[in-house]
C-alpha cells in the first residue's frame, strides 16, 4: 500500500508517493515544469488562480502513478501541505469568486496594523499569540472593504490547503492549523477567534466547519477520482501549512526542537508548549500538527528574507559555482579577516521591526581581501543572521536544543552549518526529505504513533550531523563584530 502527499506551493505543486509501512519514498515530482505565474495587478499584490493549483495537482498525480508504475488502487490515503496565509473565497457551489490572495501579497498590512492598535497588544498576545498582521483574516477584510459585490456572494473562505481538500472530497472544512495560520485561532478560549471577525465586521458563518488532523477529513469523490486518477473513497487525513509540515517532515514535535530552511529566504520554526509571546510582530505562533487541547503545542516562526539570495547574488555576479565558492571560502579564516557582510537586501525584515537595512559589504581592504573573503563573509553573515534570529526567539520564551534541516541550499555548506552549530552550542541534523514526502508520510499518523514516525524519518532520511566546535572563541568574536555593525546600521534607519 502507498500514501500520496501534496505540497501546494506558489511556484509549483509537488507530489510524492511513499510506502505505507516503511515511509520510504517511491517517487517525487512537480508540476508545472516552469514556475507558476504570480499575478500582480498592483504593486505589492500577489494572486494565483486556485483552479490552476487543482489542474497541476491532477497532472502531477497522474504522472507520479505512471512513472512509478504502480497500481493506483493501492493508494490508501492523502496528506496535504500548502503555502500558508493565503485566502480563497468560494460561493455555495464551491466556485472561486476571485483569484486567491497568496502569502506574499501585502495589501492588507495597514488593516492588520490598525487592528493590532485598536484591539490592543495585550489581547492580541494572549488570545492570538500574534498581531493580526498581513494574514488571511486581514486579507478577507480587504475583500469586504474593496470588493463588496464579491464579499456578499462568499459562502465560505478557505486557506489554500482547504481548497485542494475540497476539490478532492467535496467537503468545505478547515483545521485549527489552517485557521491559526490566518490568525483566526483564539488560543485562550480554544476556539475560532470570532472576536477578530466581529471587529472586522465579517460574518462568522463564513468560517468552515473544523476537522481534526490525523482523522478522516473527507473521502475522494467520483469527480475527483476521474480528474486525478486516484481511487474513489480514499480519505484526506492531514493538512498543514508548509512550515509546520516541513517541521513534521524533519521529526519536529517536542519543545526544544527547531526546524530550519535556508533557501532564498531563511526560516526558523521552533516548537514550544508555552502559550505566551512577547514578540507578536517579529515572531509568529501557529498551531503545530500535534496540538491538542490537553497539550497545546505551537510552532514559533521567524522569517529571514535576506538569506540564500545573498549568496546567489554573489555567485551570479562573478559567474562562479557554489562548490568553487565554498572551496575558496574554506581557505579564509573564521571572521573573514575583518570583512563583514550584512545580508538583508531582500526587502524589509520582520525580525528587524520591518526595517529595510539592505545589504552591506564592510571593512574591505582592496590590497588584502580576495573573492574568497567575500564568499566566507557572505556565508558567515547569513549564518549570523540565523543566530541573531535565534536570540530573538530565545527572548520570546523559546527553548532551542537541536536544529534539523533539509539537505539543501545553505545547509550543504560546511562553513554555514558549523558556524551556526558552534554559536548556538547545539548540533544540526541534516535530513534528505521534502514537504510532499512529509505530507504523504503523515497519513500514517492516523495511529498517533509519533515516536515510530520519527524513527522512520531517522532511518530513511538522516544524512549527517554537524557538531559544535569546541573552540568557539573566533566564532563568538566574529559574530559580535557582525552584530555591532548591524546594530549601528539599524540605529541609522
N, C-alpha and C positions, 0 to 999 in steps of 0.2 A: 504494500500500500504506500501511497505517497500523499504529501501535503503540498499545496501551492501557496505561494506568498507573493504579494504585490507591494511595490514601493512607488507611490504616485507622486513623482517629483515635478518640479516646474520645468526641467529640461527634458525629461523622458519618463516613460513608465517602465519600470523594471519588474521582471517576473522571475521566480525561481521555483524549482521543484526539488523537494528533499525526500529522503527515505523516512517513512513514518516511524520506524523503530529506532534507527541509529542517528537520525538527523543529518546524515551525510548528504551533501549537495549533489544532485543529479545533473542539473543544468541551471544556468542563469543567463539572461539576455535582456535586451531593452529595445523599445520602440519609441520614436522613430530613429532611423539611423543618424539623422541630424537632430539638433536640439529643437524642441518645440518652441514656437514663437510666443513671445510675451507681447501683448497688445498694450500700447501706451498712448491713449488719446490726448493726454496732457502730461506735463512734467510731473514726475513722482507718482504717476499712476502705473499699475501693472495688473493686467487682466488676462484670463485664458478662458476658452470655451470648454466647459466641463464635459460636453459631449465628445470632445476630442480625447479627453482622458479615457473615456469608455472605449472609443474606437481603437486606441492604441493598446488598451488592456486586452481587448478581444484578439487583436492581431498578434500581440506578443504571446498570448496563451496558446493559440493555435500553432505558432512557430515552436514554442517550447515543447509541446506534446509531440509534434512531428520530429523535431531534431533530436529529442531524447529517445524517440522510437519506443514509447511506452503506451500501454492501454489506458486511455483516459478514464475508463470506468474504475480504475484502481486509485484515482484521486479522491480522497475522502474528507477533505476539509480545506478551508480558505482562511488566510490571515492577511491583513491589510495594514501597510504603513503609508503615510501620506504627508505632504507638505503642510506644515502647521499654520494656524491663524487665518486661513482663507475663509471666504464667505460664498456659499452657493444658496440662491433663493429659488424656490420652485412653487408652481401652482398646484391645484388639487390633483392634477394628472401626473405630477412629478416632472413636469417640463420646466427646464431652467428658464427663468424670466429675463435673465441678463447674463453676461459673462461673469465668471467667478472673479471676485476681487481677491487677489492672492497675497501671500505673506509679505512680499517686498513692496507692496503698494502703501504709500504713506499719506494718502489723502485725509485720513481721519485723525492725524496727530493732534490737531488743535481740539478736536472733540474730546479725545481721551484726556488731554491735559486739563481742560475745563472741568470735566467730571471729577478728576482727582482733586482739584482745588475745592469744588463745591461740596462733594461728598465728604471729603476730609481724609487726610493722610492716615489717621488712626483707624478709621473704619475700613479703608481700603487694605491696610496692612493686616488687620485682624480677621477680616472676612474674605477678602480676595487674595491675600498674600502678594498682591501686585497693584500697580497703578492700572486703571482701565486701558491706558495707552492706545496704541495704534493696532488694536486687536479686533477680533471678529465682532464683538458687541458694538464697538465704536464704528466699525465699517457698516453695520446694519443701521445704525443711527444716521450715517451719512446718506444711505439709500432713502431712508424715511424723509430726510430733510430736502434732498435734491432730486429724488425721482418718485414723487408721491403716487404717480399712476402705477408704477411697478410695485411700490410698497403695498398698496391696497389690494393687490392680487396675490400677495405672498400667502401661501398655505403653511409652509414650514421653511426655516433656514437650516442649513447644514454646514459642516466643515467638509473639505474635500474627500476624506475617507468615508464619511457618512454617505456621500453621493454615490461613490463606487459601490458601497454595500447595498444601497437602494437599487442600483441598476442590476445587481446580482440577485437580490432577493425580493424586490418589490415592496420592501418594508422601509418606511422612513423612521429610523430610530437613531439615537446617538448614545454616547457613553459619558461618564464623568470625565474620562481622559479628554475627550473632544471638547466638552464644554469648558473645562479648566483652561485649555489652550486658547479659547476665545475669551478668557477672563469672565466666564459665566458660571463659575462654581463658587458657592459660599462654603468655605471650609469650616467656619464656626458653627453654622447651622446644618451642615452636611446635606445641602440641597441646592437646587438651581438658584443662582443669585438674582432672584426676581426683583430685588430692590434696585439693582442696576438697570434692569429693563424698565422698571417703573420710572426711574429717574430720566431715562431716555425717551419715555413715552411710547415704548414698544409693547405691543400686545404679547403677554406672556404665553398665549395659546400658540404662538409661532414656534415655540421650542418643541423639538421632537420628544417623544417618549424615550425613556432611558432603558438601556440593557447593560448588563454586566459583561466585562471581558471574561474570556475563557468559559463562555456558555454558548449555547445555540442562539445566535442573534438573528437568525432567519435562514431560509433554505433556498437554493438555486431554483429559479423559475424555469418553465419550459422556454420562454422567450430568451432568457439569458443563456440557457444551455445551447440553443440554436446559434446565438451570436458569438459565444465564446468557445464552444467545443467542450465545455465541462459537463459532467453528468448532472442530470436533474436531481434535486433533493439534497445535495451535499451542503453542509452548513458553513456559514461565515461564523467564526468563533472568536475572532480577535481583531481589534483595530487600535492603532495608536499613532500619534504624530511621529515624524521621522526621528526627532532627537530622543524621545522616550523609547522608540523602537530600536534605535542604534544602541542605547544602553542595554536593553534586553538582549540584543544580539551579542553583546560583549559580557553577558553574565553579571550585570549590574543590578542588584536587588537590595543590598544591605547598606545601612548608614556607614559612611566612610569610603564607599566605592564610588569612583568617578569615571565616567566615560568621556572621551575627548576625541575630537576630529580636527585635522589640520589641513584643510583644503584651501580654497581661495580665501575663505574666512575660517576662523577657528571657533570651536565651541567647547565649553566645559559644562558637563551635566553631572551634578553631584547628588546622590541620593541621601535623604535625611528623614528622620522621624520627628523633627522639630517643626511644629506648625507656627512659626513666627518669622518675621522678616523685617529687618531694618532697611534693606536695600530694595524697596519696591519698584524702583525705576531702573537701577543698574543691573539687578539680578531678578529674573522671573522665576516663579514657582508654579509647577504644574503637577496634577495628579499623576503619580507613576503607575506603571502597569500592574503592580502588586498592591496597590492602595486598597485598604478595606476600612470600614467604619471602625472596627475594633483596633486596627493598627494602620493609621493613616501614614502612608509613605509618599513623600513628594520628591520631585526632581527639581533642583535649583539649576537654572540655566543662565550662563553668561556667554555672550557672543563677542568675538573679537573680529571686527571687519577686516582690519589690516593684518593679515597673516600670510598665507601662501602666495597671495597676489604680489607681495613684495619680492619674493624670491623668483617668481615667474617673470616679473618685470625686469629684474636684473639679468636673468637668463636671456630674455628676448632682446635686451639692449645690447648685449655683447655677442649674441648668436653663439651660445655655448650649450652644453648639455648639463643636466643636473649632476650626472655622475662625475664629469670633469670638474664642475664647480665644487662638489663635495670633496674631491681629491685635493684641489687647491686649498680649500678651507682647512683641511686636516693638517696642512703644513704650517699653519699660523697658530701661535699660542693662544690660550684662553684669554679673552679680553681684547683680542684683535689688535694688540699693541696700541690701545687707546682709541681706535676707531669705534664710533657709536652710530648705530642705525636705529632711528625711531620709525617703526614700520606702519604708522597709522595713516595711510594715504588712500583709503578706500571709503571715504565719506565720514560722517560723524560717528563717533564711538560712544555707544551707550554706557560702557563702563567708565568712560571719562566724562560722564554727565553730559553726553551728547555734544561735546566739543569736537570740532574738526581740526585736529592738530597737524594733519598732513604727515608726509614722510620727510625725514631729515637725515642727511649724512654729515656727521660731525667729527671734528678733530683730524681731518685728513691732512697728511703731510706728503706732498707730491714727490718728495725725494726719498721717502721711506716706505710708503704703503703701496701695495700691489693689488691686482684684481683678487688675489686670494684673501687679502684683508677685508675687502668689500664682501666677499662671499661669506666668510666666517662672521663678520659683524652683522650681516643680514640675518643669518641663521640664529645668532645669539639674540639679536633684537626681537625676533619673533618669539623665541623661547622665553625671553624675559617678559614679554607681554603676557604670555600664558601664566607665568609665575605671579606677575602683578595681579592678574585676574583672580588667581587662587587666593591671594592675600585678601582681596575684597570679599570673596566667598567665605573665608575663614572668619572674617569680621562680622559676617552675617550668620553666625552660628552653624557653620558647615564644617563637618569633620572630613579630613582627607587622609586616607590610609593607603589606598592603592589606586593607580590610574590604569585604565585599559583603553587601548586604541586599536583602530583598524590598521592593517598593514598597507598603508597608502600615503602618498604625498609626503608631508613633512616628517612623519614618523619613520620613514625609510632612512632618514639622515641620522647617523650615529651622533653627530655633534649636537643636533637639535634635541634628540631624546635624552642623551646623557646630561645635557645642560639642565633640562627640566627636572629629571630624576634627582640629580645631585643637589639642586637648590631647594626642592621640596622635601628631600630626605626620604623619599619612598620610591619603590620600584615602579616601572612602567611595563606592563604586559602587552605584547603585540599579538593580535589575532587576525587571521585571514578570513574575514566574513563580510557580508553586505546586509543592507537593510531588507532586501527582498528575501534573502535566505533566513534572516531572523524572523521575519513575519511568517514564513512558511513553518519554521520550527515551532513557533508559538502556538500553532494549532494543537500540538501535543500537550500543551499545558492545561487541557481540559481535565487532566488528572490532578492538577495542583501541585505536582512534584517539582518545585523549583530547584531542589538540590540535584536531582537526576538531570534536569535540563542543563544546569550549569556544568555538570561533569561531562556531558556530551560535547559541550562547546569546547571545553579544555582539551578533550580527546581529539576532536575533529579539527580545531582551528588554531591552537596555540602555536605561534611561530618562534618567539623568543621573549626574553625579559631583559630590560635594561636596569641594572642595579646602580644606586647612587655611588659615586666615587667617594672614597674615604677622605681624600684631600680636597675639601670643598672651598678652601680659602680663596684661590684665584677666581672661582666662580662667584663667590659672595662679593668679592671686591668689584668684579666686572659688573655684576647686577646692580650694586649700589651706585656705581658711576652712571650706569644707564638710567636708573631711576631718578637720580639727581638731575640729569639732563632733561628727562621727560617732564618732571615737575616744574622746572624752570620755564619750559615751553608752555605748559598748561597755565601757569600764572599770568602769562602774557596774553592769553586768549580772552 
